Amino acid sequence: MRGTIGRVSAADDWEYAPLRIPPGTSRSAAATMLSLQVDVGGWELARLQLHADGTRKAILRRRARLSYLPMPVT
């Protein structure tokens, strides 16, 4: 169960990080993965998409002033 992090971009007061969760990852495992990002890095879930092949694509965001916190872990 490994997700991939895309490039982090910043817009105005927010930083955004795309996260891809591979197909076959259970719903509870994906929720755990996302909650760890929230607890550790100060991220919040901005958008979550579930694709027909089972891939989940999440967009995480956090205030730009929190950029000293760690990036999402894959």
Backbone as CSV, one residue per row, in Angstrom:
resi,resn,N_x,N_y,N_z,CA_x,CA_y,CA_z,C_x,C_y,C_z
1,MET,0.843,-1.174,0.000,0.000,0.000,0.000,0.887,1.235,0.000
2,ARG,1.231,1.698,-1.164,2.031,2.896,-1.293,1.308,3.877,-2.183
3,GLY,1.222,5.103,-1.741,0.662,6.160,-2.565,1.809,6.938,-3.180
4,THR,1.521,7.716,-4.181,2.544,8.555,-4.771,2.147,10.007,-4.619
5,ILE,3.122,10.812,-4.289,2.911,12.239,-4.097,3.371,12.966,-5.350
6,GLY,2.535,13.830,-5.853,2.917,14.671,-6.983,3.656,15.899,-6.483
7,ARG,3.892,16.808,-7.379,4.606,18.031,-7.032,3.714,18.936,-6.192
8,VAL,4.275,19.515,-5.169,3.531,20.436,-4.306,3.523,21.806,-4.967
9,SER,2.359,22.413,-5.027,2.256,23.755,-5.581,1.637,24.673,-4.531
10,ALA,1.893,25.943,-4.675,1.360,26.915,-3.726,0.506,27.927,-4.485
11,ALA,-0.630,28.264,-3.948,-1.501,29.286,-4.523,-2.046,30.118,-3.376
12,ASP,-1.746,31.398,-3.412,-2.185,32.313,-2.372,-1.706,31.848,-0.997
13,ASP,-2.646,31.524,-0.123,-2.292,31.146,1.242,-2.219,29.644,1.441
14,TRP,-2.392,28.857,0.387,-2.462,27.403,0.517,-1.361,26.714,-0.263
15,GLU,-0.896,25.591,0.257,-0.034,24.663,-0.470,-0.893,23.453,-0.812
16,TYR,-0.696,22.894,-2.009,-1.455,21.736,-2.451,-0.503,20.602,-2.803
17,ALA,-0.902,19.392,-2.460,-0.115,18.209,-2.794,-1.054,17.111,-3.290
18,PRO,-0.880,16.699,-4.556,-1.703,15.588,-5.048,-1.172,14.260,-4.526
19,LEU,-2.062,13.365,-4.200,-1.705,12.046,-3.676,-2.485,11.004,-4.454
20,ARG,-1.788,10.006,-4.995,-2.438,8.918,-5.729,-2.392,7.666,-4.874
21,ILE,-3.549,7.077,-4.632,-3.652,5.839,-3.862,-3.998,4.732,-4.846
22,PRO,-3.163,3.694,-4.933,-3.334,2.682,-5.979,-4.596,1.852,-5.828
23,PRO,-5.049,1.252,-6.944,-6.213,0.380,-6.871,-5.918,-0.825,-5.996
24,GLY,-6.941,-1.364,-5.388,-6.759,-2.508,-4.504,-6.534,-2.119,-3.062
25,THR,-6.323,-0.834,-2.805,-6.176,-0.360,-1.436,-7.565,-0.281,-0.819
26,SER,-7.729,-0.884,0.340,-9.049,-0.881,0.968,-9.430,0.535,1.403
27,ARG,-10.707,0.717,1.583,-11.213,2.027,2.007,-10.647,2.418,3.371
28,SER,-10.578,1.461,4.288,-10.063,1.771,5.624,-8.564,2.070,5.580
29,ALA,-7.821,1.366,4.724,-6.389,1.647,4.594,-6.153,3.027,3.993
30,ALA,-6.963,3.405,3.004,-6.847,4.735,2.405,-7.186,5.814,3.436
31,ALA,-8.214,5.583,4.232,-8.591,6.549,5.272,-7.483,6.684,6.308
32,THR,-6.867,5.573,6.663,-5.752,5.611,7.621,-4.583,6.392,7.040
33,MET,-4.268,6.136,5.763,-3.174,6.844,5.098,-3.415,8.350,5.107
34,LEU,-4.635,8.752,4.786,-4.957,10.178,4.764,-4.953,10.786,6.160
35,SER,-5.446,10.056,7.156,-5.475,10.604,8.518,-4.066,10.767,9.077
36,LEU,-3.141,9.915,8.679,-1.753,10.085,9.112,-1.150,11.361,8.539
37,GLN,-1.499,11.686,7.297,-1.005,12.932,6.696,-1.544,14.140,7.458
38,VAL,-2.786,14.064,7.878,-3.398,15.154,8.634,-2.697,15.325,9.974
39,ASP,-2.469,14.222,10.674,-1.862,14.280,12.000,-0.406,14.740,11.961
40,VAL,0.345,14.265,10.985,1.789,14.512,10.953,2.142,15.813,10.251
41,GLY,1.511,16.084,9.122,1.954,17.203,8.302,1.057,18.410,8.274
42,GLY,-0.039,18.384,8.998,-0.920,19.538,9.003,-1.768,19.662,7.746
43,TRP,-1.861,18.591,6.961,-2.635,18.608,5.729,-4.112,18.382,6.024
44,GLU,-4.964,18.845,5.120,-6.381,18.525,5.167,-6.797,18.076,3.772
45,LEU,-7.851,17.313,3.716,-8.334,16.788,2.450,-9.147,17.859,1.734
46,ALA,-8.687,18.253,0.551,-9.404,19.254,-0.237,-10.326,18.586,-1.243
47,ARG,-9.891,17.461,-1.832,-10.704,16.761,-2.836,-10.275,15.309,-2.896
48,LEU,-11.245,14.436,-3.118,-10.976,13.016,-3.280,-11.797,12.510,-4.454
49,GLN,-11.130,11.836,-5.388,-11.802,11.263,-6.543,-11.544,9.763,-6.564
50,LEU,-12.583,8.988,-6.823,-12.458,7.549,-7.000,-12.705,7.259,-8.469
51,HIS,-11.721,6.650,-9.123,-11.817,6.359,-10.546,-12.318,4.936,-10.771
52,ALA,-12.776,4.673,-11.986,-13.374,3.381,-12.328,-12.401,2.217,-12.121
53,ASP,-11.110,2.451,-12.284,-10.121,1.378,-12.105,-9.770,1.135,-10.640
54,GLY,-10.357,1.906,-9.729,-10.104,1.741,-8.304,-9.067,2.691,-7.737
55,THR,-8.415,3.460,-8.588,-7.432,4.438,-8.143,-8.138,5.599,-7.456
56,ARG,-7.577,6.033,-6.345,-8.087,7.224,-5.664,-7.071,8.345,-5.858
57,LYS,-7.558,9.509,-6.184,-6.696,10.680,-6.306,-7.178,11.710,-5.308
58,ALA,-6.298,12.054,-4.392,-6.625,13.024,-3.348,-5.792,14.275,-3.556
59,ILE,-6.372,15.405,-3.250,-5.650,16.669,-3.213,-5.632,17.101,-1.754
60,LEU,-4.423,17.204,-1.203,-4.250,17.661,0.173,-3.869,19.131,0.147
61,ARG,-4.274,19.862,1.156,-3.883,21.261,1.237,-3.561,21.617,2.679
62,ARG,-2.757,22.664,2.825,-2.458,23.220,4.143,-2.079,24.680,3.958
63,ARG,-2.191,25.412,5.014,-1.810,26.819,4.977,-0.320,26.923,4.669
64,ALA,0.047,27.880,3.837,1.438,28.032,3.412,2.356,28.319,4.601
65,ARG,1.838,28.916,5.628,2.681,29.227,6.786,3.107,27.976,7.549
66,LEU,2.506,26.825,7.236,2.866,25.572,7.888,3.884,24.784,7.073
67,SER,4.568,25.424,6.125,5.458,24.711,5.221,6.683,24.115,5.917
68,TYR,6.918,24.451,7.166,8.023,23.847,7.899,7.690,22.422,8.334
69,LEU,6.412,22.040,8.244,6.000,20.676,8.593,6.387,19.720,7.465
70,PRO,6.482,18.429,7.750,6.930,17.475,6.732,5.956,17.337,5.561
71,MET,6.509,16.941,4.408,5.703,16.673,3.225,4.963,15.352,3.435
72,PRO,3.910,15.094,2.629,3.213,13.813,2.746,4.163,12.652,2.522
73,VAL,3.947,11.584,3.258,4.790,10.402,3.167,4.097,9.382,2.286
74,THR,4.871,8.767,1.394,4.273,7.756,0.516,4.483,6.382,1.080
